[in-house]
Amino acid sequence: MIATLTGRLRRRLEDRVVLEVGGVGYEIYLPPIAMRALEHATADGGDKASELHLVIYYHATRDQPRPVLIGFTSDLDKEFFEKLITVKDIGPMVAARSLAAPVGELAAAIARQDEKYLRALPGIGPQKAKNIVAQLQAKVSKFALAREGAAPEPVAGAPAAPDAEGLREMVWEILVKQLGHRPSEASQLITDALRRRPDVMSPEELFDEIYRGQAAKGRS
């Protein structure tokens, strides 16, 4: 299975690109957010073509044996996409087309149960919006903290049950490297969240508390 591709941009179409890797051209579907991120990349038949690195979701089923490659410019965007496709009636192509805004903005809309916002996304009608909110509202706090324009980096895997200090370090690293926060800001967000709720036991609970604090601050 293909997880990442790095190569030269040979052709750009409305919703996909052709990326040449080792002499082989891969047709890759790009969600709207990825297309916008690559709008300044140069497609060329020669050496002037931009070199791109894409994170790949490989989709093939018994009913659709011809593989479809869906590309993302960051691991975070792909991770959010993989949350979306767990929702009833949201297949990979519907989920990819719906990514028309930054992940942080989409996740915040889900967290606040904003079905009107979700219905405005490509391919998302009233029932799909309800399903997304019902199934993902409690699972998107981390993504809702993402800063637009961040350049996420992969974060090394962490132990499944970190101690208190390990929990702080893990969440700090994700806030800074994946979600685009300044180091000092990330430290303060964690300190404030643990002051409000010192009994958190997992990264998910800590992200939930950080997001709740940010959302409350935004309403005040």
C-alpha positions as CSV (number, residue, x, y, z in Angstrom):
1,M,0.0,0.0,0.0
2,I,1.2,3.5,-0.8
3,A,1.6,5.8,2.3
4,T,3.6,8.8,0.9
5,L,4.8,9.9,-2.5
6,T,7.6,12.4,-3.3
7,G,8.2,13.5,-6.9
8,R,7.8,16.2,-9.6
9,L,4.5,17.8,-10.4
10,R,3.9,16.9,-14.1
11,R,0.3,17.9,-14.6
12,R,-2.4,19.7,-12.7
13,L,-6.1,19.1,-13.4
14,E,-9.2,20.6,-11.7
15,D,-9.2,18.2,-8.8
16,R,-6.1,16.1,-9.2
17,V,-2.5,16.1,-10.1
18,V,0.0,13.8,-11.9
19,L,3.1,13.3,-9.8
20,E,6.1,11.6,-11.4
21,V,8.0,9.3,-9.0
22,G,10.9,7.3,-10.3
23,G,9.7,7.6,-13.8
24,V,6.1,6.5,-13.0
25,G,3.3,9.0,-13.1
26,Y,0.7,8.7,-10.3
27,E,-2.7,10.3,-10.6
28,I,-3.6,11.7,-7.2
29,Y,-7.0,13.2,-6.2
30,L,-6.5,16.3,-4.0
31,P,-9.1,17.7,-1.6
32,P,-9.7,21.5,-2.1
33,I,-7.5,22.4,0.9
34,A,-4.6,20.5,-0.6
35,M,-5.2,22.1,-4.0
36,R,-5.0,25.6,-2.5
37,A,-1.9,24.7,-0.6
38,L,-0.2,23.8,-3.9
39,E,-1.6,26.6,-6.0
40,H,1.9,28.1,-6.5
41,A,3.6,24.8,-7.4
42,T,4.8,24.6,-11.0
43,A,3.6,21.8,-13.3
44,D,6.2,21.2,-16.0
45,G,7.4,18.5,-18.4
46,G,11.0,19.3,-17.6
47,D,13.3,20.0,-14.7
48,K,11.4,23.2,-13.6
49,A,8.5,21.1,-12.2
50,S,8.0,21.6,-8.5
51,E,8.9,18.7,-6.2
52,L,6.1,17.7,-3.9
53,H,5.7,15.4,-0.9
54,L,2.2,14.1,-0.4
55,V,0.7,11.9,2.3
56,I,-1.4,9.3,0.6
57,Y,-4.7,7.6,1.4
58,Y,-5.0,4.4,-0.8
59,H,-8.6,3.5,-1.5
60,A,-9.6,0.3,-3.3
61,T,-12.5,-2.0,-2.6
62,R,-14.1,-5.2,-4.1
63,D,-16.7,-3.0,-5.7
64,Q,-14.1,-0.5,-6.9
65,P,-11.0,-2.5,-7.7
66,R,-9.3,0.4,-9.5
67,P,-7.2,2.1,-6.8
68,V,-7.8,5.8,-6.0
69,L,-5.0,7.8,-4.4
70,I,-6.1,10.7,-2.3
71,G,-3.3,13.1,-1.4
72,F,-2.8,15.5,1.6
73,T,-0.1,18.0,2.4
74,S,0.1,17.0,6.0
75,D,-0.4,14.0,8.3
76,L,-2.9,16.0,10.3
77,D,-5.2,16.6,7.3
78,K,-5.1,12.9,6.5
79,E,-5.8,12.0,10.1
80,F,-8.9,14.3,10.1
81,F,-10.0,12.8,6.8
82,E,-9.7,9.3,8.4
83,K,-12.0,10.4,11.2
84,L,-14.6,11.7,8.6
85,I,-14.8,8.4,6.7
86,T,-15.8,6.6,9.9
87,V,-19.1,8.5,9.8
88,K,-22.1,6.8,8.4
89,D,-22.6,7.5,4.6
90,I,-19.3,9.4,4.3
91,G,-17.1,7.6,1.9
92,P,-13.6,8.6,0.9
93,M,-14.5,10.7,-2.1
94,V,-17.3,12.5,-0.2
95,A,-15.0,13.2,2.7
96,A,-12.2,14.4,0.4
97,R,-14.5,16.8,-1.5
98,S,-15.8,18.2,1.8
99,L,-12.4,19.4,2.9
100,A,-12.9,22.8,1.6
101,A,-11.7,24.8,4.6
102,P,-8.8,24.4,7.1
103,V,-9.1,21.4,9.3
104,G,-9.1,23.5,12.5
105,E,-12.1,25.4,11.2
106,L,-14.0,22.3,10.2
107,A,-13.3,20.6,13.5
108,A,-14.4,23.7,15.5
109,A,-17.7,23.7,13.6
110,I,-18.2,20.0,14.5
111,A,-17.3,20.6,18.1
112,R,-19.9,23.4,18.4
113,Q,-22.5,21.3,16.6
114,D,-22.8,23.9,13.7
115,E,-24.7,21.8,11.2
116,K,-25.5,24.9,9.1
117,Y,-21.8,25.4,8.5
118,L,-21.3,21.7,7.6
119,R,-24.2,21.7,5.2
120,A,-22.4,24.4,3.2
121,L,-19.5,22.0,2.5
122,P,-19.4,20.2,-0.9
123,G,-21.3,17.0,-0.8
124,I,-22.6,17.4,2.8
125,G,-26.4,17.5,3.1
126,P,-28.6,17.8,6.2
127,Q,-28.4,14.1,7.2
128,K,-24.7,13.8,6.6
129,A,-24.2,17.0,8.7
130,K,-26.2,15.4,11.6
131,N,-24.2,12.2,11.3
132,I,-20.9,14.0,11.4
133,V,-21.9,16.0,14.6
134,A,-23.3,12.9,16.3
135,Q,-20.3,10.7,15.7
136,L,-17.4,13.1,15.8
137,Q,-18.3,15.9,18.2
138,A,-16.3,14.3,21.0
139,K,-13.4,13.3,18.8
140,V,-12.2,16.5,17.2
141,S,-10.8,18.7,20.0
142,K,-7.2,18.2,18.9
143,F,-8.0,19.2,15.3
144,A,-10.0,22.2,16.4
145,L,-6.8,23.6,18.0
146,A,-4.9,23.5,14.7
147,R,-3.6,26.9,13.5
148,E,-4.2,27.8,9.8
149,G,-0.9,28.0,7.9
150,A,1.0,25.7,10.2
151,A,3.5,23.4,8.6
152,P,3.0,20.2,10.5
153,E,5.8,17.8,11.2
154,P,5.5,14.1,12.0
155,V,5.6,13.4,15.7
156,A,7.2,10.2,17.0
157,G,4.9,7.7,18.6
158,A,4.5,8.0,22.3
159,P,3.8,5.4,25.0
160,A,0.2,4.3,25.3
161,A,-0.1,5.3,29.0
162,P,2.2,8.2,29.7
163,D,2.9,9.5,33.2
164,A,1.9,13.1,34.1
165,E,5.1,14.6,32.7
166,G,5.0,12.4,29.7
167,L,1.5,13.5,29.0
168,R,2.5,17.1,29.1
169,E,5.4,16.5,26.7
170,M,3.3,14.5,24.3
171,V,0.6,17.1,24.1
172,W,3.1,20.0,23.9
173,E,4.8,18.3,21.0
174,I,1.6,17.9,19.1
175,L,0.5,21.5,19.8
176,V,3.8,22.8,18.5
177,K,4.8,20.4,15.7
178,Q,1.4,19.4,14.3
179,L,-1.0,22.2,15.3
180,G,1.2,25.2,14.8
181,H,1.3,26.8,18.2
182,R,4.3,28.7,19.6
183,P,6.2,26.7,22.2
184,S,5.5,29.2,25.0
185,E,1.8,29.4,24.0
186,A,1.5,25.6,24.0
187,S,3.1,25.4,27.5
188,Q,0.6,28.0,28.8
189,L,-2.4,26.2,27.3
190,I,-1.4,23.0,29.0
191,T,-0.7,24.6,32.3
192,D,-4.1,26.4,32.3
193,A,-5.9,23.2,31.3
194,L,-4.3,21.2,34.0
195,R,-5.0,23.9,36.6
196,R,-8.7,23.7,35.7
197,R,-8.7,19.9,35.6
198,P,-5.8,18.3,37.3
199,D,-7.2,14.8,37.0
200,V,-6.9,14.3,33.2
201,M,-5.4,10.9,32.4
202,S,-5.1,10.9,28.6
203,P,-4.0,13.2,25.7
204,E,-7.6,13.2,24.4
205,E,-8.9,14.5,27.8
206,L,-6.2,17.1,27.9
207,F,-7.0,18.3,24.3
208,D,-10.7,18.4,25.3
209,E,-9.9,20.7,28.2
210,I,-7.6,22.9,26.2
211,Y,-10.2,23.3,23.5
212,R,-13.0,24.0,26.1
213,G,-10.8,26.7,27.6
214,Q,-10.1,28.3,24.2
215,A,-13.8,28.2,23.2
216,A,-14.8,29.8,26.5
217,K,-12.3,32.5,26.0
218,G,-13.6,33.1,22.5
219,R,-17.1,33.6,23.9
220,S,-16.1,36.0,26.6
